Amino acid sequence: MSNAPGILILTLSPRLTELTRIRNELDRYLRGSLLPDTIHNTLLVVTEEVLTNIIRYGCCDEASDTIEIKVRHENAIVHMEFIDSGKPFNPLKEARRKSAGQLVDNLEPGGFGVHLVRGLTNDQEYTRKSDRNHFRITKRIIPHVVEN
């Protein structure tokens, strides 16, 4: 784990057994950011979904490859970036090929997680740079307003 002020950088091997460690480290960072519980829990779910998809379908050589996660909370936005050296794969483009209804009707694996991530976050972006996949998400924090 590496931290610059306000930034969390996590590195993991592409193994599902790493998810618990990453969840715990991310949980500590998010608690320190004093985010509302709904945002906090949403980001934990999104992280697990994205990492599971990278590990199961897109990545990598367990012995030599790594996945990096960068998390930054500034103002009312949390930015997350997932970087891996797996084969080129744009999950946003692939998910557009299937609607959520088609996924449920056909009960085919794949694609539903991207719909979940889209529904839980505000923005998503995929790029391929220097032989690495970069999947970025943002989650806006809407302050809770108490009406009298």
N, C-alpha and C positions, 0 to 999 in steps of 0.2 A: 504494500500500500504506500502510495506517495501522495503527499498533500502540499499544494501551494495554498496560500490563503483563499479560502472559499472554494477550492477545487479538490475533488477526490479523484484519484487515479488508482484503479485496481487492475491487476493482471492475474489471469488464471490460465491454467492448462485446460484444453478442451475436453474436460471430463465432467460428467454429471455430478460426481462426488464433490466437486468444487462449489456447487451452488449454495450449500449451507454456509460455507465460509464467506462467500461473496454477499449473501443475504445479510449475515450478521454485521459485516463491515459497512455495508450500505445503510443498514438500519441505524447504526451508531451515528453515521454522518447525517442522515435525515433527521434524527432526533435532535442533534446539535443545531440543525438549521431551524428548529422550532416550527416546522410545517404543520398544518392541520392534519389530523389523523387520516382523513380521507385521501389527501394528497400523498401522504407518507405511504399508506397501504397500496394505493394505486401504483406508485412507482416501484414498490417491491414486486407486485404482480407483473408489471410490464417487464422489469428486468429479468425475472425468472422465465417469462415467455420468450423473450428475445434470445437469451442465452441458451435455453433449451433447443430452440430452433437452430441456432448456429452450431451447437455441438452435435445434434442429431443429424442435421441435413446438409450443412454447408462446410463444415470444417473437418478437419485439419488432421495433422499428424500429432497424436498425443505426446509423443516424445520430444518434438522440436518446436511445435507451434504454440502460440499463445493468443489469448483474446484480451483486449484491453477495453476498459470501461472508463470514461471520463464523465464526471458529474460536476456540474457547476450550478449553484443557486445564487442568483443575483436579482435584486429587486423582487418582482413578483413572478419570476419564471425559473423553472428548473430545466436545465439543458442536460441531455445525456447523449453520449456518443459511444457506440459499440464498434470496435475495430477488430477485424479478423483477417487471416491470410487464406481463408478458404477460397473455393472456386468463385468466380464472379457470379453474383446472384442478387438481383434486385427484388426483394420481397414485395415491394409496393406494386411493381409491374405484374408480378405473378398473381398477386391477390386480386387484381382487377379482372383477371380472366374468369374468376368464379364469384358469384354473388354469395352472400351468407346463406340465402335460401337454398341455393344449389348445393352448398356444402352439407347442410343439414339433411336435405332430401336424399342425397346420394351417400351420405355417411362416409365420405372419402377422407382419408387423412390428408393434412396439409392445407394451408391457406387460412384456416379459421383463426389461428393465432394472430395473424396480421390484422384481420378484421377487429379482433379484440384490442390490439395495441392502438389501432386507429381510433377506436371508440373511446379509449381511456386517455388519449393524449391529444394535444391541440395541433401539433405539426409533426410531420415525419419527412425525412429526406434520405435518399440513398445516393452515394457516389462511390466510384472505384478510383483509388489513387495509389500509385506505387505498389501495384499488385496486392492491394488490401481493400476489403469491403469496409465502408464507413456508413453506418446506419445511425442517423441522428433523430432524436425526438425532443420535443419541448412540451412542458406542462405548465400552463399558466395557473397561478394561484389567485383565485378570486376570494377576496376577504369576505368573511361571514359578517353580514350586517344584521344587527339586532334591531327590530322595529319595536317602538314603544306603543 
